[in-house]
Amino acid sequence: MRFLSVLSVSVSLMGSVPLAAAIEAPADPDLLAAFGGKDFVSIATGDRQLLRRAPAVTSVITREDLIATGARDLDEALEGVPGLHVSRAFLMSNPIYSFRGVHSQYNSQVLVLINGIPMTSVFVGDRGNMWGGMPVDNVERIEVIRGAGSALYGADAFAGVINVITRSPRDWQGTEFGFRVGSFNTRDVWANHAGSAGPVKFGLYVGSSRTDGHDQRVSYDAQTGLDQIFATQASRAPGETNNEQKGTDLGLDAIMGNWQLRAALKERHDLGTGTGIADALDPVGKGSSRRWTADLTWQSDDLVRDWEFTVQGTYLHMTDFSSFQLYPPGAFGGSFPEGMLGSPNKWERHAGVTAEAIYTGWFDHRLRFGAGYQMLDLYKVREVKNYYFVGVTPTPLPGGNVVASADDAFIKPHKRTNRFFYLQDEWSLSRNWTLTAGLRHDNYSDFGHTTNPRLALVWDTGASVTAKLLYGRAFRAPSFVEQYNINNPVALGNPEVSPEKMETWEAAVSWQASQDLQLSANVFHYRIHDTLRFTPDGSGASTAQNAGSITGRGAEIEFSWQALHSLALSGYYAYQFSRDEDTDQSTGNAPRQSAYLRSDWAAGHDWHLTSTLHWVADRAREPARAGQAADTRDALSDYALLDLSLRKERIWRDLDLALTVRNVADATAYEPSPSPGRVDDFPLPGRSVLLSGSVRF
């Protein structure tokens, strides 16, 4: 194919550059690392190192990037990562982070960390039913691994890892206020303060956000099909989606000597249901959540010669509350005059402790040893509903809404524990060659143990060319829904399922062609087996099973060019093809091709204009699988979205203002809805305008 030919030529050119013509090596990495920036990353090994030497294919998004592009939320911030596509789930319009074609509605194949702490809900394996987005006003940088990461991070570091690093009083001191107003009745305010009190450095953050969300329309939903069966007109489609949300975020970061305490509250309420929990439009349903996180860390590098020690304790508590109208009044031939109602609520608490030691006393080796314990507890569930199932048919409950008993709820409480250890050796074979080898073993109380290795060979000429050969194995832990779900015939649990497994091979090369131009490319191949799916059993019900395998391959090409003193250009082109081995067809939904182009123009007098163009193409529908019909709708249309952000710094003293316009051309764009098409595809927002500002003291 043409892109492979271009890649082959690029790699050949990079490999043929004579060292005599190479540019001068950069300054001491340890000195540069103290200042952070896009050239450094810590997610690949756990230590900060030059991005080009990292034993993984990684990307970094800095605070400067967030400000320049006008990103409001994590989803917008991730648009510029090659091979990562942000789609939407049917559940509360939660984000789906598709890495290299790995796409699923619950998106449990991606590990999202905040300051290294997993945000995974053990219930379905995502970030929680009521995730409600994440503002980036208190974010310092975002680091991303494309590919397997279980050798270091364990469960769900499968197709990719996203680590969000919040602002720290180590990085800055002062006070900052910000606001944002604009389309969809969006109103955000936030404040950040970092200072010192005696030996304690501390940071405080508070933010409040609200929006009515975009009101794009869908032409049909699940009730549309029921209306055809029962000769009724209950469906609200064509109709508007429900994307309202309100949120409060609080953060504390305190540092004293070798100790650091971080705590945060993420609260969401009045969350809209998107296109509806059961794929039927629901303008009255609401959700809410509350998430407390805390971690206490002790670090020392001077306790024993050649040793560094870290001990960390973590805690996460999350609650999800909801009140949904699953189907509208008149559903199922009039059986539900008030609508089919359900209010599933759940409570989770996670706790863990990790101890780690790094030894540097062995010549040319950096050895990392770690061990830990996790407790993941879905300790309470509660459900209010006005129906029960007879087979796969919902039937009204006599007497209206009732609180479901423990035997009638959607799931019972369950607890899972995990004991793990990991080893890693960063071995400098010579001045230019580094071999990183790692292994992690996890032992779970409910599904057994798994061992996942990694190998990475990096050749860094110390001048202009770096090449990498990478191998990694990863696993995705079964969620409690996949193991223990009950009383939901479309998704019944199976305690006998085992983890999904993935092996990834990658080759990457980067070339600093000149002081102003950097090029990089990578190719990858992966295989997923023991894929977890809800498989129909012939009676209309579906049960979780390890069924099928998936293979994927592709390439990603990136560039960064300082074209003029005042103009910088960057972007990527990504290609992937993932194939279901059972059907020998594309797995569907994720884009086969995508591209991104960004320009940053410093216009003078503190004016800055940033534009981004994002192109998404070649999205196939899901193929037929055992007991499941193929999605026969027409293929999704390609789209290209243009965003602009104009910023004026110090418009008055330390006041900065920015005007951000998203989807400038008001293009029509859709993300895929689940097969087999019970609801129309999910519309993306039309043109929107946001005015934001910040002032520093």
C-alpha positions in Angstrom: 0.0 0.0 0.0 1.1 3.6 -0.6 1.5 4.5 3.0 3.8 1.5 3.6 5.9 2.6 0.6 6.2 6.1 2.0 7.1 4.6 5.4 9.7 2.3 3.9 11.4 5.2 2.0 11.3 7.3 5.2 12.9 4.6 7.3 15.6 4.0 4.6 16.5 7.7 4.5 16.7 7.9 8.3 19.0 4.9 8.5 21.3 6.3 5.8 22.1 9.6 7.4 25.8 9.7 8.0 26.8 10.5 11.5 29.2 13.2 10.4 26.2 15.1 9.1 24.1 14.6 12.2 23.2 17.6 14.3 24.9 18.3 17.6 23.7 16.2 20.5 21.4 17.9 23.0 22.4 19.1 26.4 22.7 16.9 29.4 19.4 15.0 29.7 19.4 15.2 33.5 19.7 19.0 33.3 16.9 19.3 30.7 14.7 16.9 32.6 14.5 19.3 35.5 12.5 21.6 33.3 10.1 18.9 32.0 8.5 19.7 28.6 7.4 17.6 25.6 10.8 15.9 25.2 10.5 14.0 28.5 8.2 11.2 29.7 8.0 9.1 32.8 5.1 6.7 31.9 7.3 4.3 29.9 9.5 3.1 32.9 8.3 5.0 35.9 11.3 7.5 35.7 11.6 10.7 33.8 13.7 10.2 30.7 14.1 11.6 27.2 11.1 10.8 25.1 13.2 9.4 22.2 14.9 7.0 24.6 11.7 5.7 26.2 11.2 2.0 25.7 7.7 2.5 24.4 5.8 4.5 21.7 4.6 7.5 23.8 3.1 10.9 23.4 3.2 14.0 25.7 0.6 16.8 26.0 1.9 19.7 28.0 0.0 22.5 29.8 1.1 24.8 27.0 -0.6 22.5 24.5 -3.8 22.6 26.5 -3.8 26.4 26.7 -2.9 26.8 23.0 -5.7 24.5 21.7 -8.3 25.8 24.1 -9.0 22.3 25.4 -11.8 22.2 28.0 -11.8 18.5 28.7 -9.5 15.4 28.6 -11.3 14.2 25.5 -10.4 17.3 23.5 -6.9 17.2 24.8 -6.3 13.7 23.4 -7.3 14.4 19.8 -3.7 15.1 18.8 -2.4 11.6 19.8 -1.6 9.4 16.8 -3.5 6.2 16.7 -5.9 7.3 19.4 -9.5 8.1 18.4 -12.1 9.4 20.9 -15.6 8.0 20.1 -18.8 7.8 22.2 -20.6 5.0 24.1 -24.3 4.5 24.4 -23.9 4.7 28.1 -24.2 8.4 29.2 -22.2 9.3 26.1 -19.0 8.2 27.9 -15.8 8.5 25.9 -14.4 5.5 24.1 -10.6 5.8 23.7 -9.9 3.5 20.7 -6.1 2.8 20.5 -5.1 1.4 17.1 -8.5 0.0 16.3 -9.2 -1.7 19.6 -12.8 -0.5 20.1 -15.5 -1.7 22.6 -18.5 0.0 24.2 -17.3 -0.2 27.8 -13.7 0.7 26.7 -12.1 -1.5 29.4 -9.0 -2.1 27.3 -7.6 1.3 28.2 -6.1 2.2 31.6 -6.7 5.8 32.6 -4.5 7.0 35.6 -4.5 10.3 37.5 -1.1 10.8 39.0 -0.5 7.1 38.5 -3.7 6.0 40.3 -6.1 3.8 38.3 -9.6 5.3 37.7 -11.1 2.0 36.7 -14.5 1.0 38.0 -14.5 -2.7 38.7 -18.2 -2.9 37.8 -17.8 -2.7 34.0 -14.1 -1.9 33.7 -14.4 1.7 32.4 -14.0 4.9 34.3 -17.5 4.6 35.9 -21.0 4.8 34.5 -21.2 8.5 35.5 -17.8 9.6 34.4 -19.0 13.0 33.3 -15.7 14.1 31.7 -12.6 15.6 33.2 -11.7 19.3 33.0 -8.0 20.1 32.3 -7.7 23.4 34.2 -5.7 21.7 36.9 -3.6 19.4 34.6 0.1 19.9 34.1 0.7 17.3 31.5 -0.8 14.1 30.0 1.4 11.1 29.0 0.2 8.4 26.8 1.5 4.9 25.9 0.3 3.3 22.7 0.5 -0.4 23.1 0.8 -2.9 26.0 1.7 -1.7 29.4 0.7 -4.5 31.8 4.4 -5.3 32.7 4.5 -2.1 34.6 0.8 -1.1 35.3 -1.0 -4.4 35.5 -4.7 -4.9 34.6 -6.3 -3.0 31.7 -3.0 -1.4 30.5 -3.9 -3.3 27.3 -4.2 -1.3 24.2 -3.0 1.9 25.8 -2.3 3.9 29.0 -3.2 7.5 29.7 -1.7 9.2 32.8 -3.0 12.6 33.7 -0.6 14.5 35.9 -2.1 17.4 37.9 -0.4 20.6 38.8 2.0 20.4 41.8 3.4 23.1 44.1 6.8 21.8 43.0 6.1 23.2 39.6 4.7 26.7 40.3 3.8 29.1 43.1 1.0 31.7 43.0 -2.7 32.1 42.5 -4.7 31.8 39.3 -8.4 32.3 38.5 -10.2 31.2 35.3 -13.5 31.2 33.6 -15.2 29.9 30.5 -18.6 30.8 28.9 -20.1 30.0 25.5 -22.3 27.7 23.4 -24.7 25.2 24.9 -25.0 27.5 28.0 -21.5 26.4 29.1 -20.3 28.1 32.3 -17.1 27.2 34.0 -15.1 28.8 36.8 -12.0 27.6 38.6 -9.2 28.7 40.9 -5.7 27.4 41.6 -3.3 28.3 44.4 0.1 27.0 45.2 2.2 28.3 48.1 4.2 27.4 51.2 3.5 27.3 55.0 6.8 26.6 56.8 8.2 23.3 55.6 5.0 22.4 53.7 4.4 23.2 50.1 0.7 22.9 49.1 -1.6 23.3 46.2 -5.4 23.9 46.2 -7.8 23.6 43.3 -11.5 24.2 43.0 -13.6 24.1 39.8 -17.3 24.3 38.9 -18.6 23.4 35.5 -22.0 23.2 33.8 -23.3 22.8 30.3 -26.6 22.0 28.6 -24.6 20.0 26.1 -25.2 19.9 22.3 -28.7 19.2 21.1 -28.1 17.4 17.9 -30.9 15.1 16.8 -31.2 11.4 16.0 -33.7 10.1 13.5 -34.6 6.8 15.1 -34.1 4.8 18.4 -34.9 1.4 19.9 -38.5 2.5 20.6 -38.9 3.2 16.9 -38.5 -0.5 16.2 -40.9 -1.4 19.0 -43.5 1.0 17.6 -43.3 -0.9 14.3 -43.9 -4.2 16.2 -46.8 -2.9 18.4 -48.3 -0.4 16.0 -47.7 2.5 18.5 -46.2 5.9 18.3 -44.3 6.2 21.6 -40.8 6.9 20.3 -39.4 10.4 20.9 -37.3 10.1 17.7 -36.7 12.0 15.7 -35.5 14.0 18.7 -32.7 15.7 20.5 -30.0 14.0 22.6 -29.6 14.7 26.3 -26.1 15.9 27.1 -26.5 18.1 30.1 -24.1 17.9 33.0 -22.9 19.8 36.1 -19.7 19.2 38.0 -17.6 20.2 41.0 -13.9 19.4 41.3 -11.6 19.8 44.3 -8.0 19.0 44.7 -5.3 19.2 47.4 -1.6 18.5 47.0 0.7 18.8 50.1 4.5 18.1 50.2 6.7 18.0 53.2 10.2 16.5 53.0 9.9 13.0 51.7 6.1 12.9 52.0 3.4 13.8 49.6 -0.4 13.7 50.2 -2.8 14.2 47.3 -6.6 14.1 47.6 -9.4 15.0 45.2 -13.2 15.1 44.9 -14.9 14.7 41.5 -18.6 15.2 41.7 -21.1 15.1 38.8 -24.9 15.6 38.8 -27.7 16.1 36.4 -25.9 14.1 33.9 -27.9 13.6 30.7 -28.3 10.1 29.2 -27.2 10.9 25.7 -29.3 8.8 23.4 -30.7 6.8 26.3 -29.5 3.9 28.4 -31.6 1.4 26.5 -31.0 3.2 23.1 -34.3 5.0 23.5 -34.3 8.8 23.8 -34.7 9.8 27.5 -35.0 13.6 28.1 -35.9 13.2 31.8 -33.4 10.6 33.0 -30.5 11.8 35.1 -27.3 10.4 36.7 -24.9 11.6 39.4 -21.6 10.4 40.8 -19.1 11.2 43.6 -15.5 10.1 43.4 -13.0 10.6 46.3 -9.4 9.7 45.7 -6.4 10.0 48.0 -2.8 8.8 47.9 0.0 9.1 50.5 3.6 8.6 49.2 6.9 8.4 50.9 10.1 8.6 48.8 13.8 8.5 49.7 17.0 8.4 47.6 19.5 8.9 50.5 18.5 6.3 53.0 20.9 3.6 51.7 23.6 4.1 49.1 22.6 3.2 45.5 19.0 2.6 46.6 15.8 4.6 46.1 12.7 3.7 48.0 9.0 4.5 47.4 6.0 3.4 49.5 2.5 4.5 48.4 -1.0 3.9 49.8 -4.0 4.7 47.7 -7.8 4.9 48.2 -10.7 5.4 45.8 -14.4 5.6 46.7 -17.0 6.0 44.0 -20.8 6.1 44.0 -23.1 6.1 41.0 -26.8 7.2 41.4 -29.3 7.4 38.6 -33.0 7.6 37.6 -33.7 6.5 34.1 -36.6 6.2 31.8 -35.4 3.2 29.8 -38.4 3.3 27.4 -40.9 6.1 27.1 -44.6 6.2 28.2 -46.6 3.8 26.0 -43.7 1.3 25.5 -44.3 -2.3 24.7 -47.8 -1.8 23.4 -48.9 0.4 26.3 -47.7 -1.9 29.1 -45.8 0.9 30.6 -48.0 4.0 30.7 -45.4 5.9 32.8 -42.5 4.5 30.8 -40.2 1.6 31.7 -38.3 3.0 34.7 -35.0 1.9 36.3 -32.7 3.4 39.0 -29.5 1.3 39.4 -27.2 2.6 42.1 -23.8 1.2 43.2 -21.0 1.9 45.7 -17.4 0.9 45.2 -14.2 1.3 47.3 -10.7 0.5 46.2 -7.6 0.5 48.4 -4.0 -0.5 47.8 -0.4 -0.3 48.9 2.8 -0.5 46.7 6.4 -0.7 47.8 9.2 -0.1 45.2 12.9 -0.1 45.3 15.4 1.0 42.7 19.0 -0.2 42.7 21.7 1.6 40.7 24.9 0.0 42.2 25.3 -2.6 39.5 27.3 -1.1 36.7 25.2 -0.1 33.6 22.0 -1.4 35.2 19.0 0.3 36.8 17.0 -2.4 38.6 13.4 -1.8 39.8 11.6 -4.1 42.2 8.0 -3.6 43.3 5.2 -5.5 45.1 1.8 -4.5 46.2 -1.8 -5.4 47.2 -5.1 -4.2 45.9 -8.7 -4.5 47.3 -11.5 -3.8 44.8 -14.9 -3.9 46.5 -18.3 -3.4 44.9 -19.8 -3.4 48.4 -23.4 -2.2 47.9 -26.0 -2.1 45.1 -29.5 -0.9 45.1 -32.1 -0.8 42.3 -35.6 0.7 41.9 -37.6 -0.4 38.9 -41.1 -1.0 37.7 -40.5 -4.2 35.6 -39.1 -7.7 35.8 -38.1 -10.1 33.0 -40.1 -13.1 31.9 -37.4 -14.7 29.7 -36.1 -11.8 27.7 -39.4 -9.8 27.8 -39.8 -7.0 30.3 -43.1 -7.2 32.2 -44.6 -4.5 34.5 -44.4 -5.1 38.2 -47.7 -5.0 40.1 -47.9 -1.9 42.3 -45.5 0.2 40.3 -41.9 1.0 41.4 -40.3 -1.3 44.0 -36.9 -1.6 45.5 -35.4 -4.7 44.0 -34.3 -7.4 46.5 -30.7 -8.7 46.6 -31.9 -11.6 44.4 -33.7 -9.3 41.9 -31.1 -6.6 41.6 -28.8 -6.3 38.5 -25.8 -7.6 40.5 -24.9 -8.7 44.0 -22.0 -7.2 46.0 -18.6 -8.8 45.3 -15.0 -8.2 46.3 -11.7 -8.9 44.5 -8.2 -8.8 45.8 -4.9 -8.8 43.9 -1.3 -9.5 45.0 1.4 -8.5 42.6 5.1 -8.1 42.1 7.2 -6.7 39.2 10.8 -6.5 38.1 12.5 -4.3 35.6 16.0 -3.9 34.4 17.2 -1.0 32.3 20.6 -2.2 31.0 22.9 0.1 29.1 24.6 -2.4 26.8 26.8 0.4 25.4 26.8 4.1 25.0 24.1 3.9 22.3 22.2 0.7 23.1 19.7 0.1 26.0 17.8 -3.0 26.7 14.8 -2.8 29.0 13.3 -6.0 30.3 10.4 -6.3 32.7 7.9 -8.7 34.1 4.9 -8.4 36.3 2.9 -11.2 38.0 -0.7 -10.6 39.3 -2.6 -13.1 41.4 -6.4 -12.3 41.6 -8.7 -13.9 44.1 -11.5 -14.6 41.7 -9.9 -15.5 38.3 -6.4 -16.6 39.1 -3.0 -15.4 38.1 -1.3 -13.9 35.0 2.3 -13.0 34.1 3.1 -10.3 31.5 6.7 -9.5 30.2 8.1 -6.7 28.1 11.3 -6.3 26.1 12.6 -3.1 24.5 15.8 -2.5 22.6 16.6 1.1 21.9 19.4 2.4 19.7 20.2 6.1 20.2 23.0 7.5 18.2 23.2 10.4 20.6 22.8 12.6 17.6 19.8 12.5 15.2 18.5 9.0 14.9 16.8 6.7 17.4 15.4 3.3 16.6 13.3 0.9 18.8 12.2 -2.7 18.8 9.5 -3.4 21.3 7.5 -6.5 22.6 4.9 -6.5 25.3 2.1 -8.7 26.7 -0.9 -7.4 28.4 -4.2 -8.5 30.0 -7.6 -7.0 30.6 -9.3 -8.2 33.8 -12.9 -9.4 33.5 -15.3 -6.8 34.9 -17.9 -7.8 37.6 -20.6 -7.3 34.9 -18.9 -10.0 32.9 -18.5 -12.3 35.9 -21.5 -11.7 38.1 -24.3 -9.8 36.3 -27.8 -11.2 36.9 -31.4 -10.4 35.9 -30.3 -8.8 32.7 -30.8 -11.3 29.9 -28.8 -9.2 27.3 -25.7 -9.3 29.6 -25.5 -12.2 32.0 -22.3 -12.8 33.9 -20.1 -15.9 33.9 -17.8 -16.6 36.8 -15.7 -18.9 34.7 -14.4 -16.4 32.2 -10.7 -15.6 32.1 -8.8 -12.3 31.2 -8.4 -11.1 27.7 -4.8 -11.3 26.5 -2.8 -9.3 24.0 0.7 -9.5 22.5 2.1 -6.4 20.7 5.2 -6.1 18.5 6.4 -2.6 17.5 9.3 -1.0 15.5 9.9 2.7 15.7 12.3 5.2 14.4 12.7 9.0 14.9 14.9 11.4 13.0 15.9 14.9 14.0 16.4 16.0 10.4 17.5 19.5 11.4 17.2 21.8 14.4 13.7 22.7 13.2 12.3 19.4 11.9 11.7 16.1 13.6 10.1 13.1 11.9 9.1 9.8 13.5 7.4 6.6 12.4 6.3 3.3 13.8 4.8 0.1 12.7 2.9 -2.4 15.0 1.2 -5.7 15.0 -0.9 -7.2 17.8 -3.0 -10.2 18.5 -5.8 -10.4 21.1 -7.1 -13.7 22.2 -9.7 -14.9 24.8 -11.7 -11.9 23.8 -14.6 -11.3 26.2 -18.0 -10.9 24.6 -21.6 -11.4 25.5 -22.6 -14.3 23.3 -26.3 -15.2 22.5 -27.3 -18.7 23.8 -30.2 -19.2 21.4 -33.0 -18.3 23.9 -32.6 -14.5 23.4 -30.2 -14.2 26.4 -26.5 -13.4 26.1 -23.8 -14.6 28.5 -20.2 -13.4 28.8 -17.7 -15.8 27.1 -14.1 -15.9 26.1 -14.9 -16.0 22.4 -12.7 -15.2 19.4 -9.4 -13.5 18.5 -8.5 -10.3 16.9 -5.3 -9.3 15.0 -4.3 -5.8 14.1 -1.5 -4.0 12.3 -0.7 -0.5 11.1 1.6 2.4 11.1 1.8 6.0 12.5 3.9 8.8 11.1 4.5 12.1 12.9 6.2 15.4 12.3 7.1 18.6 14.1 8.4 21.6 12.1 9.4 25.1 13.2 8.7 26.5 9.8 9.3 30.1 10.8 10.4 31.9 13.9 6.7 32.6 14.5 5.1 29.5 12.9 5.2 25.9 14.1 3.5 23.0 12.3 2.9 19.5 13.6 0.7 16.5 12.8 0.4 12.8 12.1 -1.1 10.2 9.8 -2.2 6.9 11.3 -3.4 3.7 9.6 -4.7 0.5 11.2 -6.5 -2.6 10.2 -8.0 -4.8 12.9 -9.4 -8.2 11.8 -11.8 -10.5 13.6 -10.2 -14.0 13.0 -13.6 -15.8 13.2 -15.1 -13.8 10.4 -11.9 -12.6 8.6 -13.5 -9.1 8.4 -12.7 -5.8 9.9 -13.8 -5.5 13.6 -15.6 -2.3 12.7 -16.3 1.1 14.3 -12.8 2.4 14.7 -11.3 4.5 11.9 -8.9 2.8 9.6 -7.3 6.1 8.7 -6.9 9.4 10.6 -4.8 12.5 10.3 -4.2 15.6 12.3 -2.6 18.9 11.5 -1.9 21.7 13.9 -0.4 25.1 13.3 0.7 27.6 16.0 1.3 31.2 14.9 2.8 33.8 17.3 1.4 36.9 15.6 3.3 39.4 17.8 2.3 41.6 20.7 1.3 38.5 22.7 -1.3 37.3 20.1 -1.4 33.6 19.3 -3.5 31.7 16.8 -3.7 27.9 17.0 -5.6 25.8 14.4 -6.2 22.1 14.3 -7.7 20.0 11.5 -8.8 16.5 12.4 -9.7 14.0 9.7 -11.3 10.6 10.4 -12.0 8.0 7.6 -12.8 4.4 6.7 -15.0 3.2 9.5 -16.5 -0.1 8.8 -19.6 -1.6 10.5 -19.4 -4.5 12.9 -19.4 -7.9 11.2 -21.7 -10.8 12.1 -20.6 -13.0 15.0 -21.9 -16.2 16.6 -25.5 -15.5 17.3 -25.3 -11.8 16.3 -26.4 -10.3 13.0 -24.1 -8.0 11.1 -24.7 -4.3 11.2 -25.9 -3.8 7.6 -26.2 0.0 7.7 -24.2 2.0 5.3 -20.6 2.7 6.2 -20.1 5.9 8.3 -19.2 9.0 6.4 -15.7 10.4 6.8 -15.4 13.8 8.4 -12.9 16.6 8.9 -13.3 19.1 11.8 -11.5 22.4 12.0 -10.9 24.2 15.3 -9.5 27.6 15.9 -8.2 29.3 19.1 -7.1 32.9 19.3 -5.4 34.0 22.5 -4.2 37.3 23.7 -1.8 37.2 26.7 -1.5 40.0 29.2 -4.4 41.9 27.7 -4.4 43.8 30.9 -1.6 43.1 33.4 -1.7 39.3 33.9 -5.1 38.8 32.3 -5.2 36.4 29.3 -8.2 35.9 27.1 -8.9 33.3 24.5 -11.7 32.7 21.9 -12.1 29.1 20.8 -14.3 28.0 17.9 -14.8 24.3 17.4 -16.1 22.8 14.2 -15.7 26.1 12.5 -17.4 24.9 9.3 -20.4 23.4 11.3 -19.7 20.1 9.6 -22.0 17.2 10.1 -20.2 14.3 11.8 -21.2 11.0 13.5 -19.7 8.4 15.7 -20.9 4.8 15.5 -23.8 3.5 17.6 -23.7 -0.1 18.8 -24.6 -2.9 16.4 -27.1 -3.9 15.0 -28.4 -0.4 14.8 -31.1 0.0 17.5 -30.3 3.7 17.6 -29.1 6.2 15.0 -25.4 7.0 15.0 -24.3 9.5 17.6 -24.1 13.0 16.3 -21.1 15.2 17.2 -21.6 18.8 18.2 -22.0 21.5 15.5 -20.2 24.8 15.6 -19.5 26.1 19.2 -17.8 29.2 20.6 -16.2 29.6 24.0 -14.6 32.6 25.6 -12.1 31.8 28.3 -9.9 33.8 30.5 -7.4 33.5 33.3 -5.6 35.9 35.6 -2.5 35.3 37.8 -1.5 36.9 41.0 
